[in-house]
Amino acid sequence: MTRRRFLQTSTSAAALWIPASVNSYTHQEIQDLYVDGSMQANVSKWELDTPSLCVDLDALEANIATMQDTLTRNDIASRPHGKTHKSPTIARMQLDAGAIGICAAKVSEAEAMFQHGIDAVLMTTTNVTATKIRRAMNLRHANPQFIQATDSEQNARLLSEAAVSMGITADVVVDVDPGGHRTGITPGQPALALGQLIDQLPGLTLRGLLCYDGGSQHVKGFAARREQTLERLLGATDTFDLFNSSGLSTEIFSGGGTGSYNIDHETRGLTDVQVGSYVFMDAQYMDIGGADNDELYADFVPSLTIMTTVLNDQYPGRCTTDAGAKACTINRPWPRVKGEIGMSYTSGSDEFGTLRYEEEPSRTYKVGDKIELIVSHCDPVVNLYNNLYAVRGERVEAIWPIAARGMST
């Protein structure tokens, strides 16, 4: 199946549109209708004020089940990354489905998860400032399941000093560089030396290592992606072997992601996969190709969409909407119109999006019509919104606060 055909057939319900005369609700009005976890009126996603961020519950639940079933079948665990959804509600769904914990990119994300009852959190970014180290140790003091990464002797010693001063023992993993030189220590002997140091430092408990290769996740073509994924993790596998032969803990060897989820089990020793975007999917991932289709990655269904309204239709071949960069980001590829073909969308202007008709568009729009967009890159889009409208069919079923929205420290 081609991407063009997939966009049209897999989401045909989205071809519906709502004229300007139909009732609509402000965000506050809908919030007032949501009482004790239940909507007190039938509200359609087409009645939402725009721009609004929606998640299709059927697709979300199917994505979570598909990922968990695949990883279980491949005998590897799931440790999803909360930086994608920033939602304790979705994190709880992932844990209930069988995930062993949640990852967080920032200490503030970990704090938000913990405040909402998500205890098993692995923080994958190193805390280097006194403020962040103190916050991380406060988390560890309150939550024995909190684990954090380190990638240098200097940082390990700072973590040790902080833990000792608070009278706690902090669990840590060694972050190993897969070759991108973004974070992590050099694999092999340097990583081993750091692991041995941590094993001896007071106030620290070594739990293993992590190695996340973000550069491999969006390699186009399954064969090329598999080759790069396995090659990039060879250094971490060597480190895993060195840890084992030296008597260090390898309880955790965490890495991988949505683009490599069905490859990661081939990396010897890897215990869990840090999948993130699979819950929502986006245009970036749709373009990388799957194991059975080099043109389209259709392992998971796009569940995250932006509702937008047409503001201007006066000019031939195009219309203007209210979802620009502040609603969609400027990440590429651009958002895609869900359920439609023969049109393209750009969101480069701050406040406005532009939809252009191409050859044989499946429909055209007029002022007041609603359009549903598949997002370009789900992680930064989620961070633009306070709430996520959970939709079943076309009915708004719940409103989920994006509790870690803006948590970038």
C-alpha positions as CSV (number, residue, x, y, z in Angstrom):
1,M,0.0,0.0,0.0
2,T,1.3,3.5,-0.8
3,R,1.4,6.3,1.6
4,R,-1.2,8.2,-0.5
5,R,-3.6,5.2,-0.4
6,F,-2.9,4.7,3.4
7,L,-3.8,8.3,4.2
8,Q,-7.1,8.0,2.4
9,T,-8.3,4.5,3.4
10,S,-7.1,4.0,6.9
11,T,-8.7,7.2,8.1
12,S,-11.7,7.6,5.9
13,A,-13.9,8.8,8.8
14,A,-11.9,12.0,8.9
15,A,-13.2,13.0,5.5
16,L,-16.2,14.4,7.4
17,W,-16.3,18.2,7.8
18,I,-18.4,20.6,9.8
19,P,-19.8,23.8,8.4
20,A,-19.5,27.0,10.3
21,S,-23.2,26.9,11.4
22,V,-22.7,23.8,13.6
23,N,-22.4,24.3,17.3
24,S,-18.9,24.6,18.8
25,Y,-17.5,24.8,22.3
26,T,-14.7,26.8,23.9
27,H,-12.1,24.8,25.7
28,Q,-13.4,26.1,29.0
29,E,-17.0,25.0,28.1
30,I,-15.8,21.5,27.3
31,Q,-13.8,21.5,30.5
32,D,-16.9,22.4,32.5
33,L,-18.7,19.5,30.8
34,Y,-16.1,17.0,32.0
35,V,-17.0,16.1,35.5
36,D,-15.5,13.3,37.6
37,G,-13.8,11.7,34.6
38,S,-16.9,11.7,32.4
39,M,-18.3,13.9,29.7
40,Q,-21.7,15.2,30.7
41,A,-22.8,15.8,27.1
42,N,-22.1,14.4,23.6
43,V,-19.4,16.5,22.1
44,S,-17.9,15.8,18.7
45,K,-14.3,16.4,17.9
46,W,-15.6,18.6,15.0
47,E,-17.2,20.9,17.6
48,L,-13.9,21.7,19.4
49,D,-12.6,25.2,19.2
50,T,-9.4,25.2,17.3
51,P,-6.5,24.6,17.2
52,S,-7.1,21.5,19.4
53,L,-5.0,18.4,20.0
54,C,-6.8,15.1,19.8
55,V,-5.9,11.5,20.3
56,D,-7.9,8.6,18.8
57,L,-8.4,6.2,21.6
58,D,-9.0,3.1,19.4
59,A,-5.7,3.8,17.6
60,L,-3.8,4.6,20.8
61,E,-5.0,1.4,22.5
62,A,-4.2,-0.6,19.4
63,N,-0.7,0.9,19.2
64,I,0.1,0.1,22.8
65,A,-1.2,-3.4,22.4
66,T,0.8,-4.0,19.2
67,M,4.0,-2.8,20.7
68,Q,3.7,-4.7,23.9
69,D,2.7,-7.9,22.1
70,T,5.6,-7.6,19.7
71,L,8.2,-7.0,22.4
72,T,6.8,-9.8,24.5
73,R,7.0,-12.2,21.6
74,N,10.6,-11.1,21.0
75,D,11.4,-11.6,24.7
76,I,12.4,-8.0,25.4
77,A,10.8,-5.5,27.8
78,S,9.1,-2.2,27.1
79,R,10.3,1.0,28.9
80,P,8.4,3.7,27.0
81,H,9.7,7.3,26.9
82,G,7.4,9.8,28.5
83,K,8.9,12.7,26.6
84,T,6.6,11.8,23.7
85,H,3.2,12.1,25.4
86,K,4.1,13.9,28.7
87,S,0.9,12.3,30.1
88,P,0.7,10.3,33.3
89,T,-2.6,8.9,31.9
90,I,-0.9,7.4,28.9
91,A,2.0,6.3,31.0
92,R,-0.4,4.4,33.2
93,M,-1.9,2.7,30.1
94,Q,1.5,1.6,29.0
95,L,2.4,0.2,32.5
96,D,-1.0,-1.6,32.7
97,A,-0.2,-3.2,29.3
98,G,3.0,-4.6,30.6
99,A,5.7,-1.9,30.4
100,I,8.3,-2.3,33.2
101,G,8.7,1.5,33.7
102,I,8.8,4.8,32.0
103,C,11.7,7.0,30.7
104,A,11.9,10.7,31.2
105,A,14.2,13.1,29.4
106,K,14.2,15.9,32.0
107,V,14.1,15.9,35.8
108,S,10.9,18.0,35.6
109,E,9.2,15.3,33.5
110,A,10.2,12.7,36.1
111,E,8.8,15.0,38.8
112,A,5.5,15.4,37.0
113,M,5.2,11.6,36.5
114,F,5.9,10.9,40.1
115,Q,3.4,13.5,41.3
116,H,0.7,11.7,39.3
117,G,1.6,8.2,40.7
118,I,4.0,7.0,38.1
119,D,6.9,5.7,40.2
120,A,9.1,3.5,38.0
121,V,11.0,6.2,36.1
122,L,14.4,6.0,34.4
123,M,15.8,9.4,33.6
124,T,17.9,9.1,30.4
125,T,19.6,12.5,30.6
126,T,22.5,13.3,32.9
127,N,21.9,15.8,35.6
128,V,25.0,18.0,35.9
129,T,24.0,21.2,37.7
130,A,23.7,21.4,41.5
131,T,20.0,22.3,41.1
132,K,19.2,19.4,38.9
133,I,21.2,17.0,41.0
134,R,19.4,18.1,44.2
135,R,16.0,17.7,42.5
136,A,17.0,14.2,41.2
137,M,18.2,13.2,44.7
138,N,14.9,14.5,46.2
139,L,13.1,12.3,43.7
140,R,15.2,9.3,44.7
141,H,14.6,10.0,48.4
142,A,10.8,9.9,47.8
143,N,10.8,7.2,45.2
144,P,13.0,4.1,45.4
145,Q,12.2,3.2,41.8
146,F,13.8,6.3,40.4
147,I,17.0,5.7,38.3
148,Q,19.2,8.2,36.6
149,A,22.0,8.2,34.0
150,T,25.6,9.4,34.3
151,D,28.3,9.5,31.7
152,S,31.5,10.9,33.4
153,E,33.6,10.5,36.5
154,Q,33.1,14.1,37.5
155,N,29.3,13.6,37.4
156,A,29.4,10.3,39.2
157,R,31.4,11.8,42.0
158,L,28.9,14.7,42.3
159,L,26.0,12.3,42.4
160,S,27.8,10.3,45.1
161,E,28.4,13.4,47.2
162,A,24.8,14.5,46.9
163,A,23.5,11.1,47.8
164,V,25.7,10.7,50.8
165,S,24.8,14.2,52.1
166,M,21.1,13.2,51.9
167,G,21.6,9.8,53.5
168,I,20.3,7.9,50.5
169,T,21.6,5.4,47.9
170,A,20.9,6.5,44.3
171,D,20.5,4.0,41.5
172,V,22.4,4.9,38.3
173,V,23.1,3.5,34.9
174,V,26.1,4.4,32.7
175,D,25.0,6.2,29.5
176,V,27.1,4.8,26.6
177,D,27.6,6.8,23.4
178,P,26.4,4.9,20.3
179,G,28.6,7.1,18.1
180,G,26.6,10.2,17.7
181,H,28.7,12.1,20.3
182,R,25.6,13.8,21.7
183,T,25.7,12.2,25.2
184,G,27.3,9.2,26.8
185,I,30.8,8.0,27.5
186,T,32.9,6.1,25.0
187,P,32.1,2.4,25.0
188,G,34.5,-0.3,26.0
189,Q,37.2,0.5,28.6
190,P,36.2,4.1,29.4
191,A,32.6,2.9,30.1
192,L,34.0,0.0,32.1
193,A,36.2,2.3,34.2
194,L,33.2,4.5,35.0
195,G,31.1,1.5,35.9
196,Q,33.8,0.3,38.3
197,L,34.1,3.7,39.9
198,I,30.4,3.9,40.5
199,D,30.5,0.4,42.0
200,Q,32.9,1.7,44.6
201,L,31.5,5.2,45.3
202,P,29.4,5.6,48.4
203,G,25.8,6.4,48.0
204,L,25.5,4.9,44.5
205,T,24.2,1.6,43.2
206,L,25.1,0.6,39.6
207,R,22.1,-0.9,37.8
208,G,23.6,-1.3,34.3
209,L,23.8,0.8,31.2
210,L,21.8,2.5,28.5
211,C,22.6,3.3,24.9
212,Y,20.0,5.1,22.8
213,D,20.8,5.7,19.2
214,G,18.4,8.3,18.0
215,G,20.1,8.6,14.6
216,S,19.1,5.1,13.6
217,Q,15.4,5.5,14.3
218,H,14.5,7.4,11.2
219,V,16.9,5.7,8.7
220,K,14.7,5.1,5.6
221,G,14.3,1.5,4.5
222,F,14.1,-1.4,7.0
223,A,17.2,-3.2,5.8
224,A,19.3,0.0,6.1
225,R,17.8,0.8,9.4
226,R,18.5,-2.7,10.7
227,E,22.1,-2.6,9.6
228,Q,22.8,0.8,11.2
229,T,20.9,-0.1,14.4
230,L,22.9,-3.2,15.0
231,E,26.2,-1.7,14.1
232,R,25.7,1.4,16.3
233,L,25.0,-0.8,19.4
234,L,28.1,-3.0,19.0
235,G,30.1,-0.8,21.3
236,A,27.4,-1.0,23.9
237,T,27.3,-4.8,23.6
238,D,31.0,-4.9,24.1
239,T,30.5,-2.8,27.2
240,F,27.8,-5.1,28.4
241,D,30.2,-8.0,28.1
242,L,32.9,-6.1,30.0
243,F,30.5,-5.3,32.8
244,N,29.5,-8.9,33.0
245,S,33.1,-10.3,33.0
246,S,34.1,-7.7,35.7
247,G,31.2,-8.6,38.0
248,L,29.3,-5.4,37.4
249,S,25.5,-5.2,37.2
250,T,23.9,-5.6,33.8
251,E,20.4,-5.8,35.2
252,I,19.5,-2.9,32.9
253,F,20.7,-2.6,29.3
254,S,18.2,-0.1,27.9
255,G,18.0,1.4,24.4
256,G,16.3,1.2,21.1
257,G,13.1,2.9,20.0
258,T,10.1,3.1,17.7
259,G,12.0,2.8,14.5
260,S,14.0,-0.2,15.7
261,Y,11.5,-1.9,18.0
262,N,11.4,-5.0,15.8
263,I,15.2,-5.1,15.4
264,D,16.4,-4.3,19.0
265,H,15.9,-7.9,20.3
266,E,18.8,-8.9,18.0
267,T,21.2,-6.8,20.1
268,R,22.6,-9.3,22.6
269,G,21.9,-8.4,26.2
270,L,19.5,-5.5,25.6
271,T,16.8,-5.8,28.3
272,D,14.3,-3.1,27.3
273,V,13.3,-0.7,24.5
274,Q,12.8,3.0,25.0
275,V,9.9,3.3,22.5
276,G,8.1,6.6,22.4
277,S,6.5,7.9,19.2
278,Y,4.6,4.6,18.5
279,V,1.7,5.7,20.7
280,F,0.9,8.6,18.4
281,M,3.0,8.2,15.2
282,D,3.6,11.1,12.9
283,A,4.6,12.1,9.4
284,Q,8.3,11.7,10.2
285,Y,7.9,8.0,11.1
286,M,5.4,7.2,8.4
287,D,8.1,8.0,5.8
288,I,10.8,5.6,7.0
289,G,9.3,2.4,5.6
290,G,8.5,-0.8,7.3
291,A,9.7,-4.4,7.2
292,D,7.2,-5.2,4.5
293,N,6.9,-1.9,2.7
294,D,9.8,0.4,2.1
295,E,7.6,3.4,1.2
296,L,5.3,3.4,4.3
297,Y,5.9,2.6,8.0
298,A,2.4,1.4,8.9
299,D,3.2,-0.8,11.9
300,F,1.3,1.7,14.1
301,V,-1.7,3.9,13.3
302,P,-1.5,7.7,13.5
303,S,-3.6,8.6,16.6
304,L,-2.5,12.2,17.3
305,T,-4.2,14.9,15.3
306,I,-4.7,18.6,15.3
307,M,-8.1,20.1,14.6
308,T,-8.0,23.3,12.7
309,T,-10.5,25.7,11.0
310,V,-10.4,27.3,7.6
311,L,-10.1,31.1,7.9
312,N,-9.8,32.2,4.3
313,D,-10.8,30.6,1.0
314,Q,-10.6,33.6,-1.4
315,Y,-7.6,32.6,-3.4
316,P,-7.6,29.9,-6.1
317,G,-5.9,26.6,-5.2
318,R,-5.5,27.3,-1.5
319,C,-7.0,28.1,1.8
320,T,-5.7,29.4,5.1
321,T,-6.3,27.8,8.5
322,D,-5.7,28.8,12.2
323,A,-3.0,26.2,12.8
324,G,0.5,27.6,12.1
325,A,3.8,27.1,13.8
326,K,2.5,27.8,17.2
327,A,0.0,24.9,16.8
328,C,2.0,22.5,14.6
329,T,5.7,23.4,14.9
330,I,7.8,23.9,11.8
331,N,9.3,20.4,11.8
332,R,9.4,18.5,8.5
333,P,7.8,16.8,6.8
334,W,4.8,19.1,7.1
335,P,1.5,17.9,8.7
336,R,-0.8,15.8,6.5
337,V,-4.5,16.2,6.0
338,K,-6.0,13.1,7.6
339,G,-8.3,11.1,5.3
340,E,-7.6,13.2,2.2
341,I,-5.3,13.2,-0.8
342,G,-4.3,15.6,-3.5
343,M,-3.4,18.5,-1.1
344,S,-0.4,19.7,0.9
345,Y,-0.2,21.6,4.2
346,T,2.5,24.0,5.5
347,S,2.6,25.6,8.9
348,G,5.6,28.0,8.6
349,S,3.6,31.1,9.6
350,D,3.3,31.7,13.4
351,E,-0.5,31.8,13.5
352,F,-1.6,30.5,10.1
353,G,-1.4,27.3,8.1
354,T,-1.7,27.0,4.3
355,L,-3.4,24.2,2.5
356,R,-2.7,24.0,-1.2
357,Y,-4.6,21.8,-3.6
358,E,-2.6,19.6,-5.9
359,E,-3.7,17.4,-8.8
360,E,-7.1,15.9,-8.2
361,P,-7.7,16.8,-4.6
362,S,-10.2,14.6,-2.8
363,R,-12.2,17.7,-1.8
364,T,-11.9,21.4,-1.3
365,Y,-12.8,23.6,1.8
366,K,-14.6,26.8,2.5
367,V,-14.4,29.2,5.4
368,G,-15.5,27.7,8.7
369,D,-14.8,24.1,7.7
370,K,-12.7,22.0,10.1
371,I,-9.7,20.0,8.9
372,E,-7.9,17.2,10.8
373,L,-4.1,17.0,10.5
374,I,-1.7,14.2,11.2
375,V,1.2,15.9,13.1
376,S,4.7,16.2,11.7
377,H,6.7,15.3,14.8
378,C,4.6,14.3,17.8
379,D,7.0,15.1,20.7
380,P,7.3,18.9,20.2
381,V,3.7,19.2,19.1
382,V,2.4,17.7,22.4
383,N,4.5,20.2,24.3
384,L,2.5,23.1,22.7
385,Y,-0.8,22.1,24.3
386,N,-2.2,22.0,27.8
387,N,-4.8,19.3,27.2
388,L,-5.3,16.3,25.0
389,Y,-8.9,15.5,23.9
390,A,-9.3,11.7,24.0
391,V,-11.8,10.8,21.2
392,R,-13.6,7.5,20.6
393,G,-14.9,7.5,17.0
394,E,-15.8,11.2,16.7
395,R,-17.0,11.7,20.3
396,V,-14.9,13.4,22.9
397,E,-14.6,10.8,25.7
398,A,-12.1,12.5,28.1
399,I,-9.8,15.4,28.6
400,W,-6.3,14.5,29.7
401,P,-4.0,17.2,31.1
402,I,-0.6,17.2,29.5
403,A,1.0,17.3,33.0
404,A,4.6,17.5,31.8
405,R,3.9,20.1,29.2
406,G,6.7,22.8,29.3
407,M,8.7,20.6,31.7
408,S,12.1,21.2,30.0
409,T,14.4,21.7,33.0
